[in-house]
Amino acid sequence: MTQYLLSVHGPSEVWDTPLEEAQPKYEATGRFNDQLKTTDAWVFVGGLERPETATTVDATGNDVIVTDGPYAETKEYLGGFWVIEAPDLDAALKIASEASKACGGKVEVRPFAGE
């Protein structure tokens, strides 16, 4: 089985969505997660706080530089993710399509690199 990262990206404004408007997506995603937990595909899931809560650490030079905020300023940010196991890409894509329907966003599928 290969592990895949299913990531959900969106504009930073998505964190400003009123709770009553976002609640149906949260509930659908919760139901999807509950169903996924009953399968061999389930590994881990996580939702992230706003991009502004990020801290970037750069220790590539002689000094460690710590900067408030995300590494890159982009139009879309990582909002949440699933780590799943699937026998092949087709199976991962099927799970990703269900995840996309549940959360109401596009889902990127990427396999983890081999050891």
C-alpha positions in Angstrom: 0.0 0.0 0.0 1.2 3.5 -0.8 0.5 6.5 1.4 -0.9 9.6 -0.3 -1.4 13.1 0.9 -4.8 14.5 0.0 -4.5 18.3 0.5 -7.2 21.0 0.4 -6.1 24.4 -0.7 -8.1 27.6 -0.8 -8.0 31.4 -0.5 -7.3 32.8 3.0 -10.8 34.3 3.0 -12.2 30.8 3.5 -11.3 31.2 7.2 -13.6 34.2 7.3 -16.7 32.2 6.3 -19.4 32.5 8.9 -19.8 29.4 11.0 -23.5 28.9 10.0 -22.5 29.0 6.3 -19.5 26.6 6.8 -21.3 24.2 9.1 -22.8 22.0 6.4 -19.3 21.4 4.9 -17.8 20.7 8.4 -20.6 18.1 9.0 -20.2 16.5 5.6 -16.4 16.3 6.2 -16.9 14.8 9.6 -19.2 12.1 8.1 -16.6 11.4 5.4 -13.9 11.1 8.1 -16.0 8.8 10.2 -16.6 6.6 7.2 -13.0 6.6 6.1 -11.9 5.6 9.6 -13.8 2.3 9.1 -11.5 1.4 6.1 -7.9 0.4 5.7 -7.2 3.7 3.9 -7.4 5.8 7.1 -4.1 7.1 8.5 -4.4 10.7 9.7 -6.4 13.9 9.1 -5.8 17.5 10.0 -7.3 20.9 9.6 -5.1 23.9 9.9 -5.5 27.3 11.5 -5.3 30.6 9.4 -2.1 31.2 7.4 -1.2 34.1 9.6 -0.7 31.7 12.5 2.3 30.0 10.7 5.9 30.5 11.8 8.7 29.9 9.3 12.0 28.6 10.4 15.1 29.0 8.1 18.2 27.2 9.4 19.9 26.9 6.0 22.5 29.5 6.7 24.8 30.3 9.7 21.9 31.7 11.7 18.4 30.4 12.5 15.9 33.0 11.2 12.3 32.8 12.5 9.7 34.7 10.7 6.0 35.2 11.5 3.7 34.1 8.8 3.6 31.5 6.0 6.7 30.6 3.9 5.1 31.9 0.7 2.6 34.6 0.0 0.2 33.0 -2.4 -3.4 33.3 -3.5 -4.2 29.9 -1.9 -3.1 28.2 1.2 -3.2 24.7 2.6 -6.3 24.4 4.8 -6.3 20.8 5.7 -5.3 17.3 4.6 -5.7 13.6 4.9 -3.0 11.0 4.8 -4.4 7.8 3.4 -3.1 4.4 2.3 -4.3 3.0 -1.1 -3.3 0.2 -3.3 -2.8 2.5 -6.3 -3.5 6.0 -7.6 -6.9 5.1 -9.0 -8.1 4.1 -5.5 -6.5 7.3 -4.0 -8.3 9.4 -6.6 -11.7 7.7 -5.8 -11.2 8.6 -2.1 -10.1 12.1 -3.1 -13.3 12.6 -5.1 -15.3 11.7 -2.0 -13.2 14.1 0.1 -13.7 16.9 -2.4 -17.5 16.5 -2.3 -17.5 16.4 1.5 -15.4 19.5 2.1 -16.5 21.5 -1.0 -13.0 22.2 -2.2 -10.4 20.9 -4.7 -8.2 18.1 -3.4 -4.7 17.6 -4.6 -3.4 13.9 -4.5 0.3 13.3 -4.1 2.1 10.0 -3.2 4.7 10.1 -0.5 8.2 9.4 -1.8 9.6 5.9 -1.2 12.1 5.3 1.5 
